[in-house]
Amino acid sequence: MSLTVSAQNKPFSPPPRPPVPMSSKDQEQQRAEEMAKKKTEVEKSQTAPKVKIPVALAGRHITSGNSSVDAIVYEAASQTGLDPCLIFSVMRAESGFNPAAISHKGASGLMQLMPATASRFGVKNIFDARENIHAGSRYLRWLLDRFNGDLRLALAGYNAGEGAVEFYGLRIPPFLETQNYVRIIYARYSQIHTASAPPAVSAETKPAETVKEKFPTYNQIIRSTSSTQ
């Protein structure tokens, strides 16, 4: 039997100097500093820079009912090149403007981000309004670019995932939840920019070519708004 003592069984070496306990005054100061730091972080997360509403959207914009959230939406819209009304429309359908909303599938926050999507777009705190809105907006922009400006497919991708849209041949997946989601948001968003929403057409009963003719793309909707200003 070896008499060698394993590293795990060796006693720990004493520290060069014994630890000095903090005085009550030092402990109170440390707690005060930690509380002040946390308060600053909370205030920073809840405060967003004020962004002027674009003149072109005056009278057409919608609101979350929270000025701080509205400011973040316009900031995100400016950075992604999205119409803020689109972000509001998606947010309204996703969470009803509730920053603490959690779905039964695990989607969280104002834009109802799934954990994988939040991580994909660099979110550290999924319930931080600014992080959540910016990530959701970047995802919407990415989906619009991926589906060549087809707003309905982008919305379907936001709800069911871009993989599902591609799996079903670049059509709205045959899920009742997704089809209702696209129909409701597309109709509401179109009404913001036009006098009346386009008629709803089922993706299952119409060929892809007919659907594309009846439903304007995101850029077409925006152009129609610009031409009426």
C-alpha positions as CSV (number, residue, x, y, z in Angstrom):
1,M,0.0,0.0,0.0
2,S,1.3,3.4,-0.9
3,L,1.9,5.8,1.9
4,T,1.6,8.8,-0.4
5,V,-1.1,11.2,0.7
6,S,-3.4,12.3,-2.2
7,A,-3.8,16.0,-2.9
8,Q,-7.4,15.8,-1.9
9,N,-6.6,14.6,1.6
10,K,-3.9,17.2,2.2
11,P,-4.8,19.8,4.8
12,F,-5.3,23.4,3.4
13,S,-2.4,25.8,4.0
14,P,-3.3,28.6,6.4
15,P,-3.6,32.0,4.9
16,P,-0.6,34.3,5.2
17,R,-2.7,36.7,7.3
18,P,-5.9,35.8,9.2
19,P,-9.0,37.5,7.8
20,V,-10.0,40.7,9.5
21,P,-13.8,40.9,10.2
22,M,-15.5,44.0,8.8
23,S,-16.7,46.5,11.3
24,S,-20.4,47.3,11.6
25,K,-19.8,50.7,10.0
26,D,-18.0,49.1,7.0
27,Q,-20.8,46.5,6.6
28,E,-23.4,49.3,6.5
29,Q,-21.4,51.2,4.0
30,Q,-21.1,48.2,1.8
31,R,-24.8,47.5,1.9
32,A,-25.6,51.1,1.1
33,E,-23.3,51.0,-1.9
34,E,-24.9,47.8,-3.2
35,M,-28.4,49.2,-2.8
36,A,-27.5,52.4,-4.6
37,K,-26.0,50.3,-7.4
38,K,-29.1,48.2,-7.7
39,K,-31.3,51.3,-7.7
40,T,-29.2,52.9,-10.5
41,E,-29.5,49.7,-12.6
42,V,-33.3,49.5,-12.2
43,E,-33.7,53.2,-13.0
44,K,-31.4,52.8,-16.1
45,S,-33.5,49.8,-17.3
46,Q,-36.7,51.7,-16.9
47,T,-35.6,55.0,-18.4
48,A,-35.3,55.3,-22.2
49,P,-34.2,58.3,-24.2
50,K,-37.1,60.4,-25.5
51,V,-37.5,59.9,-29.3
52,K,-39.6,62.2,-31.4
53,I,-42.4,60.6,-33.2
54,P,-41.9,60.8,-37.0
55,V,-44.1,63.5,-38.6
56,A,-45.1,61.0,-41.3
57,L,-46.8,58.8,-38.7
58,A,-48.6,61.6,-36.9
59,G,-52.2,60.6,-36.3
60,R,-51.4,57.0,-37.3
61,H,-49.2,55.8,-34.5
62,I,-50.5,53.7,-31.6
63,T,-49.3,53.6,-28.1
64,S,-48.6,51.0,-25.4
65,G,-50.0,53.4,-22.8
66,N,-46.5,53.7,-21.2
67,S,-44.3,56.6,-22.4
68,S,-41.1,54.8,-21.5
69,V,-42.1,51.7,-23.5
70,D,-43.2,54.0,-26.4
71,A,-39.8,55.7,-26.4
72,I,-38.0,52.4,-26.6
73,V,-40.2,51.3,-29.5
74,Y,-39.4,54.4,-31.5
75,E,-35.7,54.0,-30.7
76,A,-35.8,50.3,-31.8
77,A,-37.7,51.3,-34.9
78,S,-35.1,53.9,-35.8
79,Q,-32.2,51.4,-35.4
80,T,-33.9,48.6,-37.4
81,G,-35.6,50.7,-40.0
82,L,-39.0,49.3,-39.0
83,D,-42.3,51.2,-38.8
84,P,-42.9,51.6,-35.1
85,C,-46.6,50.8,-35.7
86,L,-45.6,47.3,-36.7
87,I,-43.7,46.8,-33.5
88,F,-46.6,48.1,-31.5
89,S,-49.0,45.8,-33.4
90,V,-46.9,42.7,-32.7
91,M,-46.4,43.7,-29.1
92,R,-50.1,44.2,-28.6
93,A,-50.9,40.7,-29.9
94,E,-48.0,39.1,-28.1
95,S,-48.3,40.4,-24.6
96,G,-51.1,43.1,-24.5
97,F,-48.3,45.5,-23.5
98,N,-47.6,43.5,-20.3
99,P,-43.8,43.5,-19.6
100,A,-44.2,40.5,-17.2
101,A,-46.2,38.3,-19.5
102,I,-45.2,34.7,-19.8
103,S,-46.8,32.2,-22.2
104,H,-47.4,28.5,-21.5
105,K,-44.7,27.8,-24.0
106,G,-42.1,29.9,-22.1
107,A,-42.2,33.1,-24.3
108,S,-41.6,36.1,-22.1
109,G,-41.8,39.9,-21.9
110,L,-43.4,42.5,-24.1
111,M,-42.4,40.9,-27.4
112,Q,-42.8,37.4,-26.0
113,L,-39.3,36.2,-26.8
114,M,-38.5,32.5,-26.5
115,P,-35.3,31.8,-24.5
116,A,-33.5,30.6,-27.6
117,T,-34.5,33.7,-29.6
118,A,-33.5,36.0,-26.7
119,S,-30.1,34.3,-26.5
120,R,-29.7,34.5,-30.3
121,F,-30.1,38.3,-30.2
122,G,-27.9,38.9,-27.2
123,V,-30.6,39.4,-24.5
124,K,-29.2,39.0,-20.9
125,N,-32.4,39.9,-19.0
126,I,-35.5,38.9,-21.0
127,F,-37.8,41.0,-18.7
128,D,-35.8,44.2,-19.3
129,A,-38.1,46.2,-21.5
130,R,-35.4,47.8,-23.6
131,E,-33.5,44.5,-24.3
132,N,-36.8,42.7,-25.0
133,I,-38.1,45.3,-27.4
134,H,-34.8,45.7,-29.3
135,A,-34.3,42.0,-29.7
136,G,-37.9,41.5,-30.9
137,S,-37.5,44.3,-33.4
138,R,-34.3,42.9,-34.7
139,Y,-35.9,39.5,-35.1
140,L,-38.8,41.1,-37.0
141,R,-36.4,43.0,-39.3
142,W,-34.4,39.7,-39.9
143,L,-37.6,37.9,-40.8
144,L,-38.7,40.6,-43.2
145,D,-35.3,40.5,-44.9
146,R,-35.4,36.7,-45.0
147,F,-38.8,36.5,-46.6
148,N,-38.2,39.4,-49.1
149,G,-40.5,41.8,-47.4
150,D,-43.5,39.5,-47.2
151,L,-45.1,40.8,-44.0
152,R,-47.4,37.8,-43.6
153,L,-44.6,35.3,-43.8
154,A,-42.5,37.4,-41.4
155,L,-45.4,37.4,-38.9
156,A,-45.9,33.7,-39.3
157,G,-42.2,33.2,-38.7
158,Y,-42.3,35.3,-35.5
159,N,-45.1,33.1,-34.2
160,A,-44.1,29.6,-35.4
161,G,-40.5,30.1,-36.3
162,E,-38.9,30.7,-39.7
163,G,-38.2,27.0,-40.0
164,A,-41.9,26.2,-40.1
165,V,-42.6,28.7,-42.8
166,E,-39.8,27.3,-44.9
167,F,-40.9,23.7,-44.2
168,Y,-44.4,24.4,-45.6
169,G,-43.0,25.9,-48.8
170,L,-42.8,29.6,-47.8
171,R,-46.5,29.6,-46.8
172,I,-48.2,30.3,-43.5
173,P,-48.0,27.0,-41.6
174,P,-51.4,25.2,-41.2
175,F,-51.6,25.9,-37.5
176,L,-54.8,27.6,-36.4
177,E,-52.9,29.7,-33.8
178,T,-50.4,31.0,-36.4
179,Q,-53.1,31.6,-39.1
180,N,-55.2,33.6,-36.7
181,Y,-52.1,35.5,-35.4
182,V,-51.1,36.6,-38.9
183,R,-54.7,37.5,-39.9
184,I,-55.3,39.6,-36.9
185,I,-52.0,41.5,-36.8
186,Y,-51.9,42.0,-40.6
187,A,-55.5,43.4,-40.7
188,R,-54.9,45.7,-37.7
189,Y,-51.6,46.9,-39.1
190,S,-53.0,47.5,-42.5
191,Q,-55.8,49.6,-41.1
192,I,-53.3,51.9,-39.5
193,H,-52.0,52.8,-43.0
194,T,-55.0,52.4,-45.2
195,A,-58.6,53.3,-45.1
196,S,-59.6,49.6,-44.9
197,A,-57.9,46.3,-44.3
198,P,-57.5,43.9,-47.3
199,P,-59.9,40.9,-47.3
200,A,-58.7,37.9,-45.4
201,V,-57.7,35.0,-47.6
202,S,-56.9,31.5,-46.3
203,A,-53.4,30.3,-47.2
204,E,-54.9,26.8,-47.6
205,T,-57.6,27.6,-50.1
206,K,-55.6,30.0,-52.4
207,P,-52.4,29.3,-54.3
208,A,-49.3,31.1,-53.3
209,E,-49.3,33.4,-56.4
210,T,-52.9,34.6,-55.6
211,V,-52.0,35.3,-52.0
212,K,-49.0,37.5,-53.0
213,E,-51.2,39.5,-55.4
214,K,-53.9,40.2,-52.8
215,F,-51.7,41.0,-49.9
216,P,-49.3,44.0,-50.2
217,T,-45.8,43.5,-48.9
218,Y,-44.4,45.5,-46.0
219,N,-42.7,48.0,-48.3
220,Q,-45.9,48.4,-50.4
221,I,-47.8,49.3,-47.2
222,I,-45.2,51.8,-46.2
223,R,-45.1,53.4,-49.7
224,S,-48.9,53.7,-49.7
225,T,-48.7,55.7,-46.5
226,S,-45.9,57.9,-47.7
227,S,-47.9,58.8,-50.9
228,T,-50.8,60.1,-48.8
229,Q,-48.8,62.4,-46.7
